[in-house]
Amino acid sequence: MKLTEIQIESLYQFTRQHYVEYYDVQVELVDHLANDIEKIWEENPKISFEEARDKSFKKFGVFGFMNVVESKELQMTKKYFKLVLKFAKEGLSLPKIVLTILLLFGFYQLQQYSFGYQIYLGIFITSTITQFIMLINNTRKLKRRQRQTQKKWLFEHVLNIQGLGNTAIIFIYFFDFPVSSAKEFLAMGDFKRAYSALLITAFLIISYITLVVIPKKTLGLLVQTYPEYQIT
């Protein structure tokens, strides 16, 4: 026995009723449920569709689809940060590495001056605030798009919202700077100066990747992940 289109559509409705909001995760779960229901029918052809569906659903355990959704969210979050790392590594290749070295040297030299601490502080605050502003704007745009398409994609959510939010939180931890005052800033030794220069350079590179590079590549990344995304 094979499932009808109406039964398959009811499985999509079933996943939504059990708090699976992302379309791509729904597709995976519906495919799994459909295959399992057909196997159940092979063993017991007399069982109804609803009974076979519930029997299959019980195999997911007490928490239902929750573990699957959490696993997919973790997978896509890891994918996001792997992309950040990939683009960051590109900054270590020629000719970009020249600019990276210049930034490192410039920030290292900047620490000789009293106004250097204010510049460092300004970069941290500006980058973090910009992350939150983009996150708010992306949330509005994404909600509008989801109303139009009636589909919510997990990786789209991670690229536009969750990834930015996680990065902003990391930036807040970065804000706990190696020194807490301009006086300490000027009194740093060579090793600590080199460390803080490396930290602020990495911070700027990550900011550029999350605020400029990834947003420009979002559509391509989504189509690469979901070939059917471009149709929507």
ABEGO torsion letter per residue (X at the ends): XBBBAAAAAAAAAAAAAAGBABAAAAAAAAAAAAAAAAAAAAABAABBAAAAAAAAAAAAEAAEAAAAAAAAAAAAAAAAAAAAAAAAAAAABOAAAAAAAAAAAAAAAAAABAAAAAAAAAAAAAAAAAAAAAAAAAAAAAAAAAAAAGBBBAAAAAAAAAAAAAAAAAAAAAABBABABAAAAAABBAAAAAAAAAAAAAAAAAAAAAAAAAAAAAAAAAAAABAAAAAX
